[in-house]
Amino acid sequence: MVNQNLTATEIGFTHEDFAALLDKYDYHFSPGDIVPGTVFSIEPRGALIDIGAKTAAYIPIQEMSINRVDSPEEVLQSNETREFFILTDENEDGQLTLSIRRIEYMRAWERVRQLQAEDATVRSGVFATNRGGALVRIEGLRGFIPGSHISTRKPKEELVGEELPLKFLEVDEERNRLVLSHRRALVERKMNRLEVGEVVIGTVRGIKPYGAFIDIGGVSGLLHISEISHEHIDTPHSVFNVNDEVKVMIIDLDAERGRISLSTKQLEPEPGDMIKNRDLVYDKAEEMAAKYREQLLAKQQGATATPAAPTDADGIAEEDIPSAMEIEEEIPAATGEEISAVAEEVPAEIETEEEISAVAEEVPAKTETEEEISAVAEEVPAVAETEEQIPAAIEE
């Protein structure tokens, strides 16, 4: 029979030793940790999860997905094992609160940052509009398209349910900003089919003191007043009317800024022909464009040639060799300085999306869209910064 009176020394393992051993091998969970867990009980508005803690952890239904969830069974199954984010520390009952949504949230931001770095075009359906623009979801995150970056003739309200190609303007997790551009995606796609020096037929969609906006295959280009004719023009209204069909040549394509610059001046056989004999300009357009391309190519080759000091044997004077600066100056002004020079003339509020597509420079999202986004910031957070904000930010 076993002796019931064994001492602690004879056993060699005291209650204090046992408590110390439990403490040594006990798991310590902290908010922010990602741990594996097994679902062992699904409740109407949440689920109990075994993560190896003393008490079963709990995940509420609003923390089960970055998207709206009506029933826990849409996300979890009994005995399923997966990763969970520890959202809060133990409550008074020793229970931890978990989240799946936080994991999806972090990975979604990582993914959109990657897509932005790749300059990818994404597609997403508009699920709501407001006074500033339209709302979409990218990787589960709520994104905002400013009105100035929606390139369609439809009223914004009719865009709900429509899928749009989009480019990223701003991805800023810290500032809670996910801003996209429909216009830039369209212009880039169209630009891939266009070339500098190409003659295209377009329609005048708008006329401003600084130039005319020409629709060419669904995107707009700016025919700056300085690129209409070699002769001085007081106003583009004296040459064009809205809905006029025109032949223009592309002199600059800037996909990053979503800008197309056009010219009829470079198509004039003689200075002033756009004013005196427009039909002649259109008849000779291809011929003049071919000469323009040849001149442009020759200048580019001269600009990229390795500079070398001329020798007497060469018989070439240094001043006869065109410099890169001279070449830039000879390239049509609307591709560079003149467009910048008229930036201040452009009205703060552009009336049509055609004007937006071509005028001035594409301003980075932090400046161009700052006022629009600030005006609707409370309505359109991409995601939330605090636990309390997250459900409202993600759910409709």
C-alpha positions in Angstrom: 0.0 0.0 0.0 1.3 3.4 -0.9 2.5 5.5 2.0 0.2 8.5 2.3 2.7 10.3 4.4 5.4 11.0 1.8 7.1 14.3 2.4 7.8 17.0 -0.2 11.4 16.2 -0.1 10.7 12.5 -1.0 8.4 13.6 -3.9 10.9 16.2 -5.1 8.2 18.5 -6.5 6.3 21.1 -4.4 3.3 23.2 -5.1 5.6 26.2 -5.6 7.6 24.2 -8.2 4.4 23.3 -10.0 3.1 27.0 -10.0 6.5 28.1 -11.3 6.5 25.6 -14.1 3.0 26.7 -15.2 4.1 30.3 -15.2 7.2 29.4 -17.2 5.3 27.6 -20.0 2.2 29.7 -20.0 1.5 31.6 -23.2 1.5 35.4 -23.0 -0.8 37.0 -25.6 -0.6 40.7 -26.5 -2.7 42.9 -28.7 -1.3 42.9 -32.2 -0.1 39.3 -32.1 -1.2 37.0 -34.9 -1.9 33.5 -33.5 -3.4 30.2 -34.8 -6.7 29.2 -33.4 -9.5 26.6 -33.8 -13.2 27.4 -34.0 -15.0 25.3 -31.4 -18.3 27.2 -31.0 -20.2 29.4 -33.3 -22.7 31.8 -31.8 -25.4 34.1 -33.5 -23.1 37.2 -33.4 -19.7 35.7 -33.0 -17.6 32.6 -32.3 -15.4 31.1 -29.5 -11.9 30.3 -30.6 -9.3 28.1 -28.8 -5.9 29.8 -29.1 -4.3 28.0 -26.2 -5.2 30.6 -23.6 -6.7 29.8 -20.2 -10.1 31.0 -21.5 -11.6 30.7 -24.9 -11.1 33.9 -27.0 -14.0 35.6 -28.7 -14.4 37.0 -32.2 -17.4 39.3 -32.8 -19.1 39.1 -36.2 -18.0 42.6 -37.2 -14.4 41.5 -36.9 -14.8 38.4 -39.1 -14.1 40.1 -42.5 -13.1 43.3 -44.1 -16.4 43.0 -46.0 -19.9 43.0 -44.5 -20.9 39.8 -42.9 -24.5 38.9 -41.9 -23.8 35.5 -40.4 -20.7 33.9 -38.8 -21.1 30.8 -41.0 -20.3 32.9 -44.0 -16.7 33.1 -42.8 -16.1 30.4 -40.1 -16.8 26.6 -39.8 -16.6 24.5 -36.7 -13.2 22.9 -36.0 -11.6 25.2 -38.6 -8.1 26.3 -37.8 -6.8 29.6 -39.1 -4.9 32.8 -38.1 -6.4 35.4 -35.8 -5.3 38.9 -34.8 -5.4 39.6 -31.1 -7.5 42.8 -31.0 -7.7 43.6 -27.3 -6.2 42.4 -24.0 -8.0 40.1 -21.6 -11.2 41.5 -20.1 -12.2 41.0 -16.5 -13.2 37.4 -17.3 -9.8 36.7 -18.8 -11.1 36.6 -22.4 -9.3 38.0 -25.4 -11.0 39.6 -28.4 -9.9 38.4 -31.8 -10.1 39.7 -35.4 -9.8 38.4 -38.9 -10.6 41.7 -40.4 -7.4 43.3 -39.1 -5.3 40.7 -40.9 -7.2 41.2 -44.1 -6.9 45.0 -43.6 -3.1 44.9 -43.3 -2.7 42.6 -46.2 -5.0 44.7 -48.3 -2.9 47.8 -47.8 0.2 45.7 -48.6 -1.3 44.6 -51.8 -2.5 48.0 -53.0 1.0 49.4 -52.3 2.4 46.7 -54.5 -0.2 47.5 -57.2 0.7 51.2 -57.1 4.5 50.4 -57.3 3.7 48.3 -60.4 1.6 51.1 -61.8 -1.1 48.6 -62.4 -4.5 49.3 -63.7 -7.3 47.7 -61.6 -11.0 47.4 -62.2 -13.7 48.0 -59.6 -17.4 48.7 -59.5 -18.8 52.0 -58.2 -21.0 51.2 -55.1 -21.9 54.8 -54.2 -21.4 58.5 -55.2 -21.3 61.7 -53.3 -20.8 65.4 -54.0 -17.1 64.9 -54.4 -16.8 61.8 -56.6 -17.4 58.1 -56.5 -16.6 55.2 -54.1 -15.2 51.9 -55.0 -13.6 48.9 -53.2 -10.0 47.8 -54.0 -8.9 44.6 -52.2 -11.7 45.2 -49.8 -10.6 48.8 -48.9 -12.8 51.7 -49.7 -11.3 54.0 -52.4 -12.3 57.4 -53.6 -12.4 58.7 -57.2 -12.5 62.5 -57.3 -15.0 64.0 -59.7 -12.2 65.6 -61.7 -10.8 62.0 -62.4 -14.1 60.5 -63.6 -13.9 60.6 -67.4 -17.4 59.9 -68.6 -20.4 61.9 -69.9 -22.7 60.1 -67.5 -24.0 61.8 -64.4 -22.1 60.5 -61.4 -25.4 59.1 -60.0 -25.7 56.8 -63.0 -22.3 55.2 -62.3 -23.4 53.1 -59.4 -22.9 49.4 -60.3 -20.6 50.3 -63.3 -17.1 48.8 -63.4 -14.3 51.2 -64.1 -10.7 50.8 -65.0 -8.6 52.7 -62.4 -5.1 53.9 -61.7 -3.7 54.7 -58.3 -3.2 58.4 -57.4 -2.4 58.0 -53.7 -2.0 55.1 -51.4 -1.4 56.3 -47.8 -2.3 53.9 -45.0 -1.2 56.3 -42.3 -3.4 59.1 -43.6 -6.2 56.8 -44.4 -6.3 57.8 -48.1 -6.8 55.5 -51.1 -7.4 57.8 -54.1 -7.8 56.5 -57.7 -8.2 57.9 -61.2 -10.6 56.7 -63.9 -9.3 59.4 -66.3 -5.7 58.4 -66.1 -6.5 54.8 -66.8 -8.5 55.7 -69.9 -5.9 58.2 -71.2 -3.0 55.7 -70.7 -4.9 53.0 -72.6 -5.6 55.4 -75.5 -2.1 56.8 -75.4 -0.7 53.3 -76.0 -2.2 53.5 -79.5 -1.0 57.0 -80.3 2.4 58.3 -81.4 4.0 61.7 -81.4 3.9 63.0 -84.9 0.7 61.1 -85.8 -2.1 63.0 -87.5 -5.5 62.3 -86.0 -9.1 63.6 -86.7 -10.9 65.0 -83.7 -13.9 67.1 -82.7 -13.8 70.4 -80.9 -15.5 69.8 -77.6 -14.6 73.1 -75.8 -13.0 76.4 -76.5 -11.2 78.5 -73.9 -9.1 81.7 -74.2 -5.9 79.6 -73.9 -6.9 76.9 -76.5 -9.3 74.3 -77.8 -10.1 70.9 -76.4 -10.2 68.2 -79.0 -11.8 64.8 -78.6 -9.7 62.2 -80.3 -11.2 58.7 -80.0 -12.7 59.2 -76.5 -9.8 61.2 -74.9 -9.1 64.9 -75.0 -6.1 66.8 -76.1 -5.3 70.4 -75.8 -4.6 72.5 -78.9 -3.0 75.4 -77.2 -3.5 78.8 -78.8 0.2 79.1 -79.6 0.0 75.8 -81.6 -2.9 76.8 -83.9 -0.9 78.9 -86.4 2.4 80.5 -87.0 0.5 83.8 -87.2 -0.8 85.5 -84.1 -4.3 84.6 -83.0 -6.3 86.7 -80.5 -8.6 83.9 -79.5 -9.3 80.3 -80.6 -12.9 81.3 -81.1 -11.8 83.2 -84.2 -10.6 79.9 -85.8 -12.8 77.1 -84.4 -16.4 76.4 -83.3 -17.6 73.7 -80.9 -18.3 70.5 -82.8 -15.9 71.4 -85.7 -14.1 68.4 -87.1 -10.4 69.1 -87.3 -7.1 67.4 -88.3 -4.4 67.8 -85.7 -1.0 66.4 -85.0 0.1 64.9 -81.7 3.2 66.7 -80.4 3.4 65.4 -76.9 2.1 62.4 -74.9 2.4 62.4 -71.2 0.8 59.2 -69.8 1.9 59.9 -66.3 0.1 63.2 -66.2 -2.7 62.1 -68.5 -2.0 64.9 -71.0 -2.1 65.0 -74.8 -0.8 68.1 -76.6 -1.8 68.9 -80.2 -0.8 71.2 -83.0 -2.1 72.5 -86.3 0.7 75.0 -86.6 3.2 72.3 -87.5 0.9 71.2 -90.3 0.8 74.6 -92.1 2.6 74.5 -95.5 3.0 78.3 -95.1 2.6 80.4 -92.0 -1.0 81.5 -91.5 -2.6 78.8 -93.6 -4.8 77.7 -90.7 -6.4 81.1 -90.9 -6.3 81.7 -94.7 -6.8 78.2 -96.2 -7.6 75.5 -93.6 -8.5 73.0 -96.4 -5.0 73.2 -97.7 -3.6 72.5 -94.3 -5.8 69.4 -94.0 -4.9 68.2 -97.5 -1.2 68.5 -96.8 -1.4 67.3 -93.2 0.2 63.9 -93.7 3.0 65.3 -95.8 3.8 68.0 -93.3 3.6 65.5 -90.4 6.1 63.3 -92.2 8.5 66.2 -92.4 8.0 67.0 -88.8 8.8 63.5 -87.8 12.0 63.5 -89.9 13.1 66.8 -88.3 12.3 65.6 -84.8 14.2 62.4 -85.4 17.2 64.2 -86.7 17.2 66.6 -83.7 16.9 63.7 -81.3 19.8 61.9 -82.9 21.8 65.1 -82.7 21.0 65.5 -79.1 22.0 61.9 -78.2 25.2 62.0 -80.3 28.4 61.8 -78.2 29.7 65.4 -77.9 33.2 65.8 -79.3 35.3 68.9 -79.9 35.6 69.5 -83.7 39.0 69.4 -85.3 40.4 71.3 -88.2 40.3 68.2 -90.3 36.6 67.8 -89.7 35.9 71.2 -91.0 32.9 71.5 -88.7 32.4 74.6 -86.5 31.2 73.8 -83.0 28.3 76.2 -83.3 27.0 74.3 -86.3 26.3 71.2 -84.1 22.8 71.6 -82.5 22.9 71.4 -78.7 20.3 69.6 -76.6 19.1 73.0 -75.4 18.7 74.3 -78.9 16.7 71.2 -79.9 14.4 71.5 -76.9 13.8 75.1 -77.8 12.9 74.3 -81.3 10.4 71.5 -80.3 6.9 73.0 -80.3 6.3 75.1 -77.3 3.1 73.5 -76.3 5.0 70.4 -75.3 6.8 72.3 -72.6 7.2 75.8 -71.6 4.0 77.3 -73.1 1.7 74.8 -71.5 3.4 75.6 -68.1 3.1 79.3 -68.9 -0.6 79.2 -69.3 -1.2 77.1 -66.2 -2.1 80.2 -64.2 -4.6 81.2 -66.8 -6.5 78.0 -66.5 -9.7 78.4 -64.4 -9.6 76.9 -60.9 -12.8 75.0 -61.8 -12.7 73.2 -65.1 -16.1 72.9 -66.6 -15.8 69.6 -68.5 -13.8 66.4 -68.2 -12.3 67.1 -71.6 -10.6 70.1 -70.1 -9.4 68.1 -67.2 -7.9 65.5 -69.5 -5.5 67.9 -71.2 -5.0 71.1 -69.3 -1.8 72.0 -67.5 -0.1 69.3 -65.5 -1.5 66.4 -63.6 -1.0 67.5 -60.0 0.0 64.8 -57.5 -2.9 63.6 -55.4 -1.7 65.5 -52.4 -2.3 68.8 -54.1 -4.7 68.2 -57.0 -7.2 66.2 -55.0 -6.6 67.6 -51.6 -9.6 70.0 -51.5 -12.0 67.4 -53.0 -10.9 64.7 -50.7 -10.9 66.9 -47.7 -14.4 68.0 -48.5 -15.7 64.5 -48.4 -13.2 63.0 -45.9 -15.8 62.2 -43.4 -18.0 60.4 -45.9 -15.3 58.4 -47.6 -12.6 57.0 -45.3 -10.6 54.3 -47.2 -10.2 52.4 -43.9 -10.3 53.4 -40.3 -7.4 54.3 -38.1 -8.9 53.1 -34.8 -10.8 50.1 -33.6 -13.9 52.2 -33.1 -13.8 53.6 -36.7 -13.1 50.4 -38.6 -16.5 48.8 -38.7 -18.1 52.1 -39.9 -15.3 52.6 -42.4 -15.5 49.2 -44.0 -19.2 48.5 -43.9 -21.8 50.2 -46.0 
